[in-house]
Amino acid sequence: ERFLEFGITYLLFFWENAAVRMLVVKNLVSHKSRNRKTTIMYAISLGFIIFLSVTFATQIQSASYAQLQRGGVQLKAETWTGNTRNAPNTIREVENIVSSNSKVLGWAWGSSDLRGQTGDIEYTRVQTAGRYAYADVDVFAVSPTAFDVMKEQFLHVQSMEYPSTLSIGEQLYARRGSLDALVGSYYETSLLVNVTRFAPLFHLSPYAGTGSGAELLLPVNTVGMMDASPRYAFSQFPNLYRVQD
């Protein structure tokens, strides 16, 4: 310790004469107990500051990562109400803008939840063919290039019906069009659904008194089982919230 005190004193006061350096060393020796307490307090304060800095940086990074996963892309344009049925001209204008901009490397569109599009559907479910088991889901429509422009680090595919050179979005439009769907891999255990077994059913139920008719059951072909995805909440685990398809 004494050699360390001599070294630090000489390093910090090398321009002073030897008498000043010796005075500093004597003060350090005579106040050794107090200096240790000061060192401990300084170390604790510095460690607390470093802890706050690392925690803050981690929280900011986690929040940014979560927001990027929810959005799927770095820039996203949304309509005010989510209902695009009555705004085809607005959609066409947006498509013309992004298509003519050379700085836009790619673009795609995705609808809001099916219940929000129609306004008179109470719930949407996916269920087995025998209607024994079911789960509430959110249903979305996407363009063929949707998964090409979204962040790939969030995309985890468990299995696809026909692995090919086509992208995931293109396979939705390859054969059967509106009858194809991507389903969360959690339903492989809860509803016994996968790409080689029977197709699940989408169950659409209107609100009472809307005059929209009876409940609608749509057979759906499972194109792929998804563990995770940008923008959409696919999962291989049960969730307290709604799982999207």
Buried (B, 14 or more C-beta within 10 A) or exposed (E): EEEEBBEEBBEEBEEBEEEEBEEBBEEBEEEEEEBEEEEEEEEEEEEEEEEEEEEEEEEEEEEEEEEBBEBBBEEEEEEEEEBBEEBEEEEEEBEEEBEEEEEEEEBBBBBBBBBBBBEEBEBBBBBBBEEEBBBEBBBBBBBBBBBBBBBEEBBBBBBBBEEEEBEBBBBBBBEEEEBBBBBBBBBBEBBEBBBEEBBBBBBBBBEEEEEBEEEBBBEBBBBBBBBBBBBBBBBBEEEEEBBBB
